[in-house]
Structures are given as C-alpha cells and as structure tokens.
Amino acid sequence: MGEGERWGGPKLQRFRDAVQREFGRNLEKATPANVRDFLDRFQEASFHESREATGQTRIELNETKSTYEEILKDFFARVLERPSDEALILLWTLAFEMCFFTIEQHAAERLQSLFGEFPEDC
C-alpha cells in the first residue's frame, strides 16, 4: 500500500504535494501573504474544476442562510457529506487560513502599538 492510498486518495495526494511545493515539507516557507495567495489560487482552481466536472456555465447563488452562524453551520454540515479526502482538504484549508489570518492580525496589532496613529496633517 503506497502513501497516497494509506493517507487518502489521489486528490488528497495532489493537494499535499501542492502544499509542500509551495511552502516546503514542514511549511517553513509559509507566511500570511503567501498563504493567502496560495489559498486564493487553490480555491479558484477548485471552483473551475468543479464547474467543468458538472458542466455548469452559469453561477447561481441560492443562499438561504442569513447569518454568519447559519452559514458556518451549513458549511460544516455539508463537509460531513463530502468524501473524506475532500472534507479533509476543506477543513485543512479553513484552519490554515484562520491560523495565518490570526498571525497577520497579531502582527498588525504589534506594529500599530509600536508606531501608533499618525496625525493626518503630517
């Protein structure tokens, strides 16, 4: 049994390879900026891939949820219905994005405390 078979299907292995190519085997090259860039490119490619697979030519928004909490609940409920490799990728990218967003926000707060607010007439 190969590593790809033991730890998930070919889609998961392709994702793992892409992440390691982008950030290094231990994610040592990951920064808030390049994480955001990678996730944007990954989500765009996934979107186009799913549209091609279903033959969709139009985008139809049919969101019935009206609060952020409802949207999150719906997302997590839908993840449970996905094949495990897709669910793992969705949850990993969400966690990765949230963690690096937190790092970015923390750095911004530290910089603001160092430099403070400048008057607009300077």
N, C-alpha and C positions, 0 to 999 in steps of 0.2 A: 504494500500500500504506500503510495507516494504522499509527500507532504500535502499537496493540493487536495488529495482525496481524504486524508485524515482530518484536515482542518477546514474543509469546506470545498465547494465546487470550483469550477474554473473561473467563474465570475469573481468570487472572493479572492482567488489567487491573483487574478489580473489586477484587482484593486490593491491588494497587498504589495504587489510588485510596483505599481504606480506610486504608492505612498513612499516606499523605500527608495525608489529612484529620485523622487522629489526631495525627500527630507533626510535620507540616509537610513541605514539599518536600525539605528537606535533613535531616530528622529532628531538627531543632533543639529540638523540644519533648519529646523522649524522655527519660524518667527511669526509674530502676529500678522505681519504683512504678507509673507509668502503662504501662510496657511489660508488666509482669506482668498488670495489669488488662486491657489490650488482648488479650494472648495468651490469657488465660482466656476472654474473651468470644468471640474468634475460634474457639478450639477447641470451645467449647460449640456455637456456631452450626454449625460444620463437622460435628460429631457428629450434631446433629439433622437437618441437611441430608442426610447420608449415610443415616441411618435412614429418612427419608422416601423417599429415592430407591430404597431396596431394599425398602421396605415392612415392615421389621423392627419388631416391637412389643416384643420381649424382648431383653435383653442377655445374651449367653452368653460367659463367659470360658473360653477354651480355650488358656491359655498353657502351652506345653510347656518353655519355657526356664526355667532355674533360677538363672542368674547374670546380673548386670548386663551382663557382657561378651557373653553369648549373646543377651540382649535387644537390645543395640546392634547386633550383627552382623545379627540378624534384621530390625531396623528398616531398616538401610542396604541390605540385600538386597531388601527389599520396595520401597524407594524406587526402586531401579533398574527395577522392573517397572511403575511408575506412568507415566501420561502426563507429558511434560516439564513442563507448567505446574503440575501437582500436585506433582511431585517438587521443583521449584524452590521452591514455597511451603513445603513441608515442611522442606526444608533451610535456607531463609532464616529461618523462624521458630525453628528449633532453634538456629541460630547467633546470632540476635538475642537469644534468651532466655539462652543461655550467656554471651554477652558482658556483658549487663546484670546477670546474676547475679554475675559476676566483679567488676564495678564496685561492686555493692552490698556484696559481701564485703570488698573492699578498703576501702571507706568505713567499714564496721563495725570493721575492724581498726584503722584510724587513730583512730576515735573512742574505742575501748577503750584504746588507748595513751595518749590524752590524759587520759581520766578514770579509767582503771584500775578495779580492782574495789573496790566499797564494802563494808564490813562489813555483815552482815545486821542487826546490832542498832542501826544508825543510824536 
